[in-house]
Amino acid sequence: MTLRKNILIKPTINPNPLRVWMTAATPKERLRLASLAKTTLGNLQQVAGGYRTAGAVVLDSDLACRIEAATEKMARDGLPILAREALSPACSKCSFAKKCRAV
């Protein structure tokens, strides 16, 4: 069994952070993420796969915020926390988010 640490995945160009998270998660954990983020597993899989975005993660800020909150709840299960700035171009450019994270 591999021990996973609770870390914050920050924005990167490669690899796709949601894809990394989905790969590390079990099928039950993926379903739980979709439920907590109030979306569908199919939607998460399309985003993680970079469907129609040339491999990039492009979410609206609302869904990025819900995914971040959901991964925070699941972090105690050993999965990494996804920062909203890594998921949404709007969040990555937000001056308020930068001040809050001291990025």
Secondary structure as a PSIPRED ss2 file (coil, helix, strand):
# PSIPRED VFORMAT (PSIPRED V4.0)

   1 M C   1.000  0.000  0.000
   2 T C   1.000  0.000  0.000
   3 L C   1.000  0.000  0.000
   4 R C   1.000  0.000  0.000
   5 K C   1.000  0.000  0.000
   6 N C   1.000  0.000  0.000
   7 I C   1.000  0.000  0.000
   8 L E   0.000  0.000  1.000
   9 I E   0.000  0.000  1.000
  10 K C   1.000  0.000  0.000
  11 P C   1.000  0.000  0.000
  12 T C   1.000  0.000  0.000
  13 I C   1.000  0.000  0.000
  14 N C   1.000  0.000  0.000
  15 P C   1.000  0.000  0.000
  16 N C   1.000  0.000  0.000
  17 P H   0.000  1.000  0.000
  18 L H   0.000  1.000  0.000
  19 R H   0.000  1.000  0.000
  20 V H   0.000  1.000  0.000
  21 W H   0.000  1.000  0.000
  22 M H   0.000  1.000  0.000
  23 T H   0.000  1.000  0.000
  24 A H   0.000  1.000  0.000
  25 A C   1.000  0.000  0.000
  26 T C   1.000  0.000  0.000
  27 P H   0.000  1.000  0.000
  28 K H   0.000  1.000  0.000
  29 E H   0.000  1.000  0.000
  30 R H   0.000  1.000  0.000
  31 L H   0.000  1.000  0.000
  32 R H   0.000  1.000  0.000
  33 L H   0.000  1.000  0.000
  34 A H   0.000  1.000  0.000
  35 S H   0.000  1.000  0.000
  36 L H   0.000  1.000  0.000
  37 A C   1.000  0.000  0.000
  38 K C   1.000  0.000  0.000
  39 T C   1.000  0.000  0.000
  40 T C   1.000  0.000  0.000
  41 L H   0.000  1.000  0.000
  42 G H   0.000  1.000  0.000
  43 N H   0.000  1.000  0.000
  44 L H   0.000  1.000  0.000
  45 Q H   0.000  1.000  0.000
  46 Q H   0.000  1.000  0.000
  47 V H   0.000  1.000  0.000
  48 A H   0.000  1.000  0.000
  49 G C   1.000  0.000  0.000
  50 G C   1.000  0.000  0.000
  51 Y C   1.000  0.000  0.000
  52 R C   1.000  0.000  0.000
  53 T C   1.000  0.000  0.000
  54 A C   1.000  0.000  0.000
  55 G C   1.000  0.000  0.000
  56 A C   1.000  0.000  0.000
  57 V C   1.000  0.000  0.000
  58 V C   1.000  0.000  0.000
  59 L C   1.000  0.000  0.000
  60 D C   1.000  0.000  0.000
  61 S H   0.000  1.000  0.000
  62 D H   0.000  1.000  0.000
  63 L H   0.000  1.000  0.000
  64 A H   0.000  1.000  0.000
  65 C H   0.000  1.000  0.000
  66 R H   0.000  1.000  0.000
  67 I H   0.000  1.000  0.000
  68 E H   0.000  1.000  0.000
  69 A H   0.000  1.000  0.000
  70 A H   0.000  1.000  0.000
  71 T H   0.000  1.000  0.000
  72 E H   0.000  1.000  0.000
  73 K H   0.000  1.000  0.000
  74 M H   0.000  1.000  0.000
  75 A H   0.000  1.000  0.000
  76 R H   0.000  1.000  0.000
  77 D H   0.000  1.000  0.000
  78 G C   1.000  0.000  0.000
  79 L C   1.000  0.000  0.000
  80 P C   1.000  0.000  0.000
  81 I E   0.000  0.000  1.000
  82 L E   0.000  0.000  1.000
  83 A C   1.000  0.000  0.000
  84 R H   0.000  1.000  0.000
  85 E H   0.000  1.000  0.000
  86 A H   0.000  1.000  0.000
  87 L H   0.000  1.000  0.000
  88 S C   1.000  0.000  0.000
  89 P H   0.000  1.000  0.000
  90 A H   0.000  1.000  0.000
  91 C H   0.000  1.000  0.000
  92 S H   0.000  1.000  0.000
  93 K H   0.000  1.000  0.000
  94 C C   1.000  0.000  0.000
  95 S H   0.000  1.000  0.000
  96 F H   0.000  1.000  0.000
  97 A H   0.000  1.000  0.000
  98 K H   0.000  1.000  0.000
  99 K H   0.000  1.000  0.000
 100 C H   0.000  1.000  0.000
 101 R H   0.000  1.000  0.000
 102 A C   1.000  0.000  0.000
 103 V C   1.000  0.000  0.000
